[in-house]
Amino acid sequence: MLKPNRLTLWEKYLDLLTWLKQRDATINECLEIKESSQGQGYGLYVNKSIPKDELLFSIPRSLWVTMDKATSSTEDGDDEFGDTLKALIEKAGPGGATVSLACYMAKEYILLCLEEEEENQSSRWGPYFKTLPWKRGINNQEHILFWPNEKIETLLKGSLCYEEARSLRKEVSFSIKVLGPLLKKSINVSRGQKTTKNVFEQITSILPWRKVQEDNGENDVVDDKIISDAIKGAFVNLLTRSFLDDDENEKLVPLLDLMQHSNTPNVSLKVVKIKSSSTSEDTGVDTVVEVRANCDIDAGLEMFNQYRSEEEESMPYARFFTRFGFVPGIMEPMENLLIDKSPIFWPKKVEV
């Protein structure tokens, strides 16, 4: 079993802030990371009064976890992994992008854990990925993808979120079946255990209607459960923390995803272009996510982002639970509400 970093979560957040500042992120000195007032793990606070429109932090594109990084990934020695994901997206369409990004994240997480066992710290995303909820309970993260099948059938059957929960779990199970072999091979290649196949052989070998001869797995660095758990954790991170901008592509943005949800957020965010001397692009322009106060914020208050509007017809509270793992304004354990048949989850009976 993989054992991620032994540091406390608080220490990991301190490492994250240091890592961000060293890589051209701008972080207001007033920011603090403390336990959230919402009872959902940690959150972001200000330790002094902040006027409206003041910049709280900005995160450059180089630190976002994006699909283009996944499909161009070559730094770990597997030159064909990114091309394989790109080919999968072309074959599977838009839905393939989320699956491929989850596969990339799972690979990076497993390699990070293996590096830590050897005290070798070279992972591209190390300080950020150590703070993410790869399993249930980290930063109080709850999610139906972490639940065993028996709990889904016992607690959710007949509820407003049952069908969506089953659909999400089915998608993840299929992704594990399809991408698990590719992920395992790529990790072995990165660890110097195997040689790669060409892209066509890799893609056809993971499609369910093609049978290919696989080895017996005796030299595998990781077992199937580690692969499965990492892919599942990657999907949870994408569902609960991904950010969409105008290009409508999912991405993870460090620190942005640490803020808790409110339907009346006190921050605003936007993607902007800025002049930069350190960008790798020839244009001298970098893309950043800027987060600013959208009102005056008093010292000691927590900062909140709006994940989705609670007024959206397509986003009832039951769907907040299946997507994000919580219900806005509810601090009681979700299992208690399900056991008690709360109207949040159970359709109201029509009176005749």
C-alpha positions in Angstrom: 0.0 0.0 0.0 1.3 3.4 -0.9 2.0 5.8 2.0 1.9 9.4 1.0 3.7 12.2 2.8 3.9 11.8 6.6 3.6 15.5 7.3 0.4 16.9 8.9 -2.1 18.5 6.5 -1.2 21.9 8.1 2.5 21.4 7.3 1.6 20.4 3.7 -0.3 23.6 3.3 2.7 25.6 4.4 4.8 23.7 1.9 2.2 24.5 -0.8 2.4 28.2 -0.1 6.2 28.2 -0.3 6.1 26.2 -3.5 3.6 28.6 -5.1 5.7 31.7 -4.2 8.8 30.1 -5.6 7.1 29.6 -8.9 5.8 33.1 -9.6 2.4 32.9 -7.9 1.4 36.2 -6.2 0.0 35.7 -2.7 -1.2 38.5 -0.5 0.6 38.5 2.8 -2.7 38.8 4.6 -3.8 35.2 3.7 -3.9 32.5 6.3 -5.0 28.8 6.0 -7.1 27.7 9.0 -9.9 25.3 9.8 -13.0 26.3 7.9 -15.9 27.9 9.7 -18.1 25.6 7.6 -16.8 22.4 9.3 -15.4 21.1 6.0 -11.7 20.9 6.6 -9.5 24.0 6.0 -10.2 27.3 4.3 -8.6 30.6 3.4 -8.8 33.6 5.8 -7.5 37.2 5.8 -5.7 38.4 8.9 -6.3 42.1 8.2 -9.1 44.1 6.6 -9.1 44.0 2.8 -10.7 46.6 0.6 -12.9 45.7 -2.4 -10.9 44.8 -5.5 -7.6 44.1 -3.7 -5.7 41.2 -5.2 -5.7 38.2 -2.9 -3.7 35.8 -5.1 -2.9 35.0 -8.7 -1.8 31.6 -10.0 0.1 31.4 -13.4 -0.9 28.9 -16.0 2.4 27.0 -15.5 1.0 25.8 -12.1 -2.4 24.7 -13.4 -3.1 21.0 -13.9 -4.4 21.0 -17.5 -5.2 18.7 -20.3 -2.4 20.1 -22.5 0.1 19.2 -19.8 -1.3 15.7 -19.6 -1.1 15.1 -23.4 2.4 16.5 -23.6 3.8 14.7 -20.6 7.3 13.3 -21.3 9.4 14.4 -18.3 9.1 11.0 -16.5 10.6 9.0 -19.3 7.5 7.7 -20.9 7.5 9.6 -24.2 4.3 8.0 -25.5 1.9 8.4 -22.6 0.8 11.9 -23.5 0.3 10.9 -27.2 -1.8 7.9 -26.1 -4.1 10.2 -24.0 -4.3 12.6 -27.0 -5.4 9.7 -29.3 -7.9 8.6 -26.7 -9.5 12.1 -26.6 -9.7 12.1 -30.4 -11.5 8.7 -30.4 -13.7 9.3 -27.3 -14.7 12.9 -27.8 -15.2 15.5 -25.0 -15.9 12.9 -22.3 -12.5 11.4 -23.0 -10.8 14.6 -21.8 -11.9 14.2 -18.2 -11.0 10.5 -18.2 -7.6 11.2 -19.7 -6.9 14.1 -17.2 -7.8 11.7 -14.3 -5.5 9.1 -15.7 -2.6 11.6 -15.9 -3.3 12.8 -12.3 -3.4 9.3 -11.0 -0.1 8.5 -12.6 1.6 11.6 -11.1 0.2 10.8 -7.7 1.4 7.2 -7.7 4.8 8.3 -8.9 4.9 10.9 -6.1 4.1 8.3 -3.4 6.8 6.0 -4.8 9.3 8.8 -4.7 8.4 9.6 -1.1 9.1 6.0 -0.1 12.6 6.4 -1.5 12.9 10.0 -0.2 13.3 11.3 -3.7 11.4 14.6 -4.2 11.3 15.3 -8.0 7.5 15.3 -8.7 6.2 18.2 -10.8 3.1 18.5 -8.6 4.4 17.3 -5.3 3.5 20.0 -2.8 0.1 20.5 -4.4 -0.9 16.9 -4.9 0.0 16.2 -1.2 -2.9 18.5 -0.1 -5.6 16.9 -2.3 -8.1 14.3 -1.0 -7.0 11.1 -2.7 -9.0 9.1 -0.1 -12.0 9.8 2.0 -11.6 12.1 5.0 -8.7 14.3 3.9 -9.7 17.9 4.6 -13.1 16.3 5.6 -13.7 15.3 2.0 -16.8 13.1 1.6 -17.8 11.6 -1.8 -19.9 8.8 -3.1 -17.1 7.6 -5.3 -15.3 6.6 -2.0 -18.2 4.6 -0.8 -18.6 0.8 -1.1 -21.4 -0.5 -3.3 -23.3 -1.8 -0.3 -23.6 1.7 1.2 -24.8 3.1 -2.2 -27.6 0.6 -2.3 -28.4 0.9 1.4 -28.4 4.7 1.8 -29.1 6.1 -1.7 -31.5 3.8 -3.4 -34.7 5.6 -4.0 -33.2 9.0 -3.3 -32.8 12.0 -5.7 -29.1 11.3 -6.1 -29.2 7.5 -6.6 -29.2 7.4 -10.4 -26.5 10.1 -10.8 -24.3 8.4 -8.2 -24.6 5.1 -10.0 -23.8 6.8 -13.3 -20.7 8.4 -11.9 -19.5 5.2 -10.3 -20.1 3.3 -13.5 -18.0 5.9 -15.5 -15.2 5.6 -13.0 -15.3 1.8 -13.0 -15.2 1.8 -16.8 -12.2 4.2 -16.8 -10.4 1.9 -14.3 -11.0 -1.0 -16.6 -10.0 0.8 -19.8 -7.1 2.9 -18.5 -5.8 0.8 -15.7 -3.5 -1.3 -17.9 -2.2 1.8 -19.7 -1.5 3.5 -16.4 0.3 0.5 -15.0 2.5 0.2 -18.0 3.3 3.9 -18.0 4.3 3.8 -14.3 6.5 0.7 -15.0 8.1 2.5 -17.9 8.7 5.6 -15.8 10.3 3.4 -13.1 12.5 1.6 -15.7 10.6 -1.7 -15.6 9.3 -2.1 -19.2 9.7 -0.7 -22.6 6.8 1.2 -24.3 4.7 0.0 -27.2 4.0 2.3 -30.1 1.0 4.7 -29.8 -1.3 2.6 -31.9 -0.6 -0.6 -29.9 -1.1 1.3 -26.7 -4.5 2.8 -27.7 -5.9 -0.4 -29.2 -4.7 -2.4 -26.1 -6.9 -0.3 -23.8 -10.0 -0.4 -25.9 -12.4 -3.1 -24.5 -13.3 -4.7 -27.8 -9.7 -5.6 -28.6 -8.0 -8.5 -27.0 -4.3 -8.3 -26.6 -1.7 -10.5 -24.9 -0.6 -8.9 -21.7 2.3 -10.1 -19.4 1.5 -11.7 -16.1 2.3 -8.6 -14.1 5.1 -10.1 -12.1 7.3 -7.1 -12.6 4.6 -4.5 -11.9 5.6 -1.7 -9.6 2.0 -1.2 -8.3 -0.9 -3.6 -8.0 -4.5 -3.2 -9.4 -5.9 -1.8 -6.1 -3.4 1.1 -6.0 -4.2 1.9 -9.7 -8.0 1.7 -8.9 -7.8 3.9 -5.8 -5.6 6.5 -7.6 -8.0 6.8 -10.5 -11.0 7.0 -8.2 -9.2 9.8 -6.1 -8.3 11.7 -9.3 -12.0 11.7 -10.3 -13.0 13.0 -6.9 -10.5 15.8 -7.2 -11.8 16.8 -10.6 -15.4 16.6 -9.6 -15.0 18.6 -6.4 -12.2 21.0 -7.4 -11.9 21.6 -11.1 -12.2 25.1 -12.6 -13.8 26.0 -15.9 -13.0 29.2 -17.8 -14.1 30.4 -21.2 -12.4 27.4 -23.0 -14.7 25.1 -21.0 -11.8 22.7 -20.3 -11.4 21.3 -16.8 -8.3 22.3 -14.9 -7.1 22.3 -11.3 -5.7 25.6 -9.9 -3.7 25.4 -6.6 -5.1 27.5 -3.7 -8.2 28.4 -5.7 -9.7 25.1 -4.8 -9.0 25.6 -1.1 -11.8 28.1 -0.7 -15.1 26.8 0.6 -18.4 27.4 -1.2 -20.9 30.2 -0.5 -23.9 31.3 -2.6 -22.8 34.9 -1.7 -19.1 34.8 -2.3 -16.8 37.5 -1.1 -14.2 37.0 -3.9 -14.3 37.2 -7.7 -12.0 35.5 -10.1 -11.1 35.8 -13.7 -8.4 34.6 -16.2 -6.2 37.5 -17.4 -3.1 38.1 -19.5 -0.2 39.8 -17.9 3.3 40.8 -19.0 5.9 38.5 -17.6 9.7 38.2 -18.0 9.7 34.6 -16.6 7.1 33.0 -18.9 8.4 30.3 -21.2 6.4 31.7 -24.1 8.1 33.9 -26.7 5.4 36.6 -26.3 6.5 37.6 -22.8 2.8 37.3 -21.8 1.5 34.9 -19.1 -2.0 33.7 -18.3 -3.0 33.8 -14.7 -6.1 33.2 -12.5 -6.6 36.3 -10.4 -8.7 36.2 -7.2 -9.8 39.6 -5.8 -12.1 40.7 -3.0 -15.5 41.6 -4.4 -16.4 43.6 -1.3 -14.6 44.9 1.8 -13.5 42.0 3.9 -13.0 42.4 7.6 -9.9 41.0 9.4 -10.4 37.4 10.5 -13.1 36.5 8.0 -13.0 33.4 5.7 -13.0 33.8 2.0 -15.6 32.0 -0.1 -16.0 31.1 -3.7 -19.2 30.1 -5.4 -18.9 26.6 -6.8 -22.3 26.7 -8.6 -25.3 28.9 -8.0 -27.8 27.3 -5.6 -30.6 28.8 -7.6 -29.7 26.8 -10.7 -32.5 24.3 -11.6 -29.9 21.8 -12.7 -28.1 22.1 -9.3 -30.5 21.0 -6.5 -28.9 20.3 -3.1 -28.9 16.6 -3.7 -26.7 17.2 -6.7 -24.3 19.3 -4.7 -23.8 16.1 -2.7 -23.2 13.8 -5.6 -20.9 16.3 -7.3 -19.1 18.1 -4.4 -19.7 15.8 -1.4 -21.6 18.3 0.7 -24.9 20.2 1.0 -24.6 24.0 1.4 -25.3 25.2 4.9 -25.5 21.6 6.4 -22.8 20.7 8.8 -24.4 17.4 10.0 -22.9 14.2 8.5 -24.6 13.4 5.2 -25.2 9.8 6.2 -27.4 11.0 9.1 -29.6 13.0 6.6 -29.8 10.0 4.3 -30.8 7.6 7.2 -33.4 10.1 8.3 -34.8 10.4 4.8 -34.3 14.1 4.7 -36.4 16.0 2.0 -33.1 17.2 0.6 -32.5 13.7 -0.8 -35.9 12.1 -0.9 -38.6 13.2 -3.4 -41.7 14.8 -1.8 -44.9 12.7 -2.0 -47.6 14.4 -4.0 -50.7 14.8 -1.9 -53.9 13.6 -3.6 
